[in-house]
């Protein structure tokens, strides 16, 4: 074995806001309370049920400018995600069984309806 999966990492201009958004969207929680870490440190969010991977939101000085090379796939309702602040990029159809959406900073993710 050369490598073993550990965590996911997402870069964000406002990593604190993105951590809050993804926590709400996925039902995750911050691994450590906000007051325990300096505000410019990466934020780890976790699935309280222990089923999903740990996700790091890392602060970066630049906004997103090109398409993601890696992204999240989630089960969900596109309308609910849009109401929570996501943007629809491409609807399901034309041979694609998922919707492409973007989080508040423009990071694309795929939404599969149950």
GICOR-V358866 format. One line per field, one symbol per residue. ss: DSSP state (A for helix, B for strand, O for the rest). phi: phi as a letter, one per 40 degrees, with the letter a starting at -180 (. if undefined). A space follows every 50 residues. Layout:
ss = ???
phi = ???
This chain:
ss = OOOOOOOBBBBBOOAAAAAAAAAAAAOBBBOOOAAAOOOOOOBBBBBOOO OOOOBBBBBOOOOOOOOOOOOBBBBOOAAAAAAOOOBBBBOOBOOBOOBB BBOOOOOBBBBBOO
phi = .cabdbabbbcacbccccccccccccgcbccbddccbdcccdbcbbcccg ccccbcbbcbcbccbbcccbacbbcibdcccccchcbccacdifgbcacb bbcdcgccabbbcc
